[in-house]
Amino acid sequence: MSQPRNTDPLPGQSHTGPARSTTDWGKAPPVPGITQFLQGPQKRSFELGRAVGIFFEIMRGFRKLHFVGPCVTVFGSARFTEEHVYYVLAREVGQRLARAGFTVMTGGGPGIMEAANRGAKEVGGYSVGCNIELPEEQKPNPYLDRWVTFRHFFVRKLMLVKYSYAFIALPGGFGTLDEIFETATLIQTRKIKDFPLILVGKEYWRPLLDFLRSRLVEAKTIDRIDAERILVTDSAEEAVQLAHNAALRQFGLAYGPKIKRRWFLWE
């Protein structure tokens, strides 16, 4: 399934350039407009302007991603280098997803995200990223056919969920946990269908899953089915097979005719 390529690099960046280092994460000052927005009530004019900006940010994401095809989103840490076993595993996940006909969607940054996008590109698949604007931190990795850079995490997470038929999470930190549990909550509350949520790396995720079963389920803060919905494997092949089976059988995924692009809709 061929897809149009977005070949225009960001200013000052080539698609073939190295990934951005993460050694200075958190050391730069925050973006003033974003932090002000989250610091309680502001002047009405400021909040109106911010609301309009968020609307256009959402619409830009919708228009940029409308034609990317059926996606599987891969979550994971930005901090693993290409020598790491989880980077290698994510690269295989990307390859297998692309061979199965999926577009590989990630947060667009380095580490696990880069590995999954890289794997898709290596086998001729389509690779997209929902990048986030952070001070001195993240720029799109060089293995993306198309990307959108967002200012707000909640807009970015909306896009990572909206276009995907399954979610595969490799080891990661706060951001990965945030994405996993937001997705799990959306499934639990039926805001989205019961798409497969698959964790790759049994040993890494075991303490978390044990906590869900021994604490949350026992305390009845979640139902047993909520914990059972989260699948876990060590196999890239199994993870992709679970995603593929659900997309084809459970949700009736079909590769229909292409929709004509319309320039006046920013497409």
C-alpha positions in Angstrom: 0.0 0.0 0.0 1.9 3.0 -1.2 1.7 6.3 0.6 2.8 9.9 -0.3 6.0 10.9 1.2 6.7 14.2 3.0 10.3 14.8 2.1 10.7 18.3 3.4 13.1 18.4 6.4 12.7 20.8 9.2 14.9 23.9 9.0 18.4 23.0 9.8 17.8 19.2 9.7 18.2 16.5 7.2 16.3 13.2 7.1 19.6 11.4 7.3 21.1 13.3 10.2 21.8 11.8 13.6 19.2 11.7 16.4 19.2 14.5 19.0 21.2 13.8 22.2 19.1 13.5 25.3 21.9 14.5 27.7 20.5 18.0 28.3 16.9 16.9 29.0 15.1 19.2 31.4 18.0 21.7 31.7 16.5 24.3 29.4 13.9 26.9 30.6 10.2 25.9 30.0 8.2 27.4 27.1 6.6 30.5 28.8 3.2 30.3 26.9 2.6 26.7 27.8 3.5 27.1 31.5 1.4 30.2 31.8 -1.6 28.4 30.3 -1.3 25.7 33.0 -1.0 28.1 35.9 -4.6 28.7 36.7 -7.0 31.4 35.4 -5.4 34.0 33.1 -6.6 37.1 31.3 -9.6 36.2 29.1 -7.8 37.4 26.0 -4.9 35.1 26.7 -7.1 32.1 27.2 -9.1 32.9 24.1 -5.9 33.1 22.1 -4.6 29.9 23.5 -7.9 28.1 22.8 -7.8 29.3 19.2 -4.2 28.1 18.9 -5.1 24.7 20.3 -7.9 24.4 17.7 -5.5 25.1 14.9 -3.0 22.7 16.3 -5.6 20.0 16.4 -6.8 20.7 12.9 -3.2 20.7 11.6 -2.7 17.3 13.0 -6.0 16.0 11.5 -5.1 17.2 8.1 -1.5 16.0 8.1 -2.4 12.5 9.4 -5.7 12.0 7.5 -4.0 10.0 4.7 -1.3 8.1 6.6 -3.2 4.8 6.5 -4.1 2.3 9.2 -1.5 2.8 12.0 -0.1 0.9 14.9 1.4 3.2 17.5 4.7 2.2 19.2 5.5 3.8 22.6 8.8 3.6 24.4 11.7 5.5 25.9 13.7 8.2 24.0 16.8 7.3 25.9 17.9 3.9 24.5 20.7 4.0 21.9 20.9 1.7 18.9 23.2 -0.8 20.7 20.6 -1.5 23.4 18.6 -4.7 23.3 15.3 -2.8 23.4 16.2 -0.6 20.5 17.0 -3.7 18.5 13.6 -5.2 19.5 11.7 -2.0 18.6 13.4 -2.0 15.2 12.2 -5.5 14.6 8.7 -4.5 15.7 8.8 -1.7 13.1 9.9 -4.0 10.4 7.2 -6.6 11.1 4.4 -3.9 11.4 5.4 -2.5 8.0 5.4 -6.0 6.4 2.0 -6.5 7.8 0.7 -3.5 6.0 0.6 -1.0 8.9 1.9 2.5 9.0 4.2 2.8 12.0 3.3 5.8 14.2 5.5 7.0 17.1 6.2 10.1 19.1 8.7 10.9 16.4 11.8 11.2 18.7 14.9 9.2 19.4 15.4 5.9 21.2 12.5 3.4 20.9 10.6 5.8 18.6 13.5 6.1 16.2 14.0 2.3 16.2 10.4 1.5 15.3 10.4 4.2 12.5 13.8 3.0 11.3 12.6 -0.6 11.1 9.6 0.4 9.0 11.7 2.4 6.6 14.2 -0.4 6.2 11.6 -2.7 4.7 9.9 -0.1 2.5 7.0 0.7 5.0 5.5 4.1 5.8 6.6 5.8 9.0 5.1 8.8 10.7 5.8 10.8 13.9 3.8 13.0 16.3 6.7 15.0 17.6 6.5 17.3 20.7 8.1 20.7 21.0 10.3 20.7 24.1 13.1 23.0 25.2 16.5 21.6 24.0 15.1 18.1 23.8 13.4 16.5 20.9 13.5 16.9 17.2 12.0 14.4 14.7 14.2 11.4 14.0 15.6 10.9 10.5 13.4 7.9 9.6 10.1 9.7 9.2 8.1 10.0 5.9 5.7 12.5 7.6 5.6 14.2 10.9 3.8 16.9 12.9 5.3 18.8 15.8 2.9 19.7 18.5 3.2 22.1 21.4 0.8 20.4 23.8 1.1 16.8 25.1 -2.6 16.3 25.2 -2.9 17.1 21.4 -0.1 14.8 20.6 -1.6 12.0 22.6 -4.9 12.5 20.8 -3.2 11.9 17.5 -1.2 8.9 18.7 -4.5 7.3 19.7 -6.9 8.5 16.9 -5.3 6.8 13.9 -4.2 3.5 15.4 -5.7 0.0 15.6 -3.3 -1.3 18.2 -0.7 0.0 20.7 2.6 -1.6 21.3 4.7 -0.3 24.3 8.3 -1.1 24.8 10.2 -0.2 28.0 10.1 3.5 28.9 9.7 6.1 31.6 7.1 8.6 32.7 6.0 9.5 29.2 5.5 5.9 28.2 3.6 5.1 31.4 1.4 8.1 30.7 0.6 6.9 27.2 0.0 3.3 28.4 -2.4 4.3 31.1 -4.2 6.9 29.1 -4.8 4.3 26.4 -5.9 1.8 29.0 -8.3 4.3 30.5 -9.9 5.1 27.1 -10.4 1.4 26.5 -11.7 0.8 30.0 -14.3 3.6 29.7 -15.2 2.7 26.1 -14.1 6.0 24.7 -12.2 3.9 22.1 -12.8 0.3 21.1 -11.1 -2.6 22.8 -7.9 -2.2 20.7 -5.0 -4.4 21.7 -2.6 -2.8 24.2 0.6 -4.9 24.1 3.6 -4.5 26.4 6.9 -5.9 25.0 9.5 -7.0 27.6 8.1 -9.3 30.2 10.8 -8.9 32.8 10.7 -5.1 32.5 6.9 -4.9 32.9 6.4 -7.7 35.4 6.5 -5.4 38.6 3.9 -3.1 37.0 1.6 -5.9 36.1 2.0 -7.5 39.5 1.1 -4.2 41.1 -2.1 -4.0 39.0 -3.1 -7.5 39.9 -2.1 -7.6 43.5 -3.1 -4.1 44.5 -5.6 -2.5 42.1 -7.6 -5.7 41.3 -7.5 -6.8 44.9 -8.6 -3.4 46.1 -11.3 -3.4 43.4 -10.2 -0.1 42.1 -10.1 -1.8 38.7 -11.8 -4.9 37.5 -9.8 -8.1 36.7 -10.7 -7.7 33.0 -9.0 -4.3 33.0 -5.7 -5.8 33.9 -6.2 -8.8 31.6 -6.7 -6.4 28.6 -3.0 -5.5 28.9 -1.1 -8.2 26.9 2.6 -8.9 27.4 5.2 -10.7 25.4 8.9 -10.9 24.7 8.3 -11.5 21.0 8.1 -8.8 18.3 6.5 -11.4 16.0 3.8 -12.2 18.6 3.1 -8.5 19.3 2.6 -7.7 15.7 0.5 -10.8 15.1 -1.8 -9.8 18.0 -2.1 -6.3 16.4 -2.7 -7.7 13.0 -5.3 -10.2 14.1 -7.3 -7.7 16.0 -7.2 -5.1 13.1 -8.4 -7.6 10.5 -10.8 -9.8 12.5 -12.1 -7.8 15.4 -12.4 -4.4 13.8 -12.8 -5.2 10.1 -9.8 -3.2 8.9 -9.9 -2.8 5.1 -7.6 -1.0 2.7 -10.2 1.0 0.8 -9.8 3.4 -2.1 -7.8 6.5 -1.6 -9.6 9.7 -0.8 -8.9 12.6 -3.0 -6.8 15.3 -1.3 -8.2 18.8 -1.2 -5.7 21.7 -0.9 -8.2 24.0 0.8 -8.4 21.5 3.7 -4.6 21.8 4.1 -4.2 18.3 2.7 
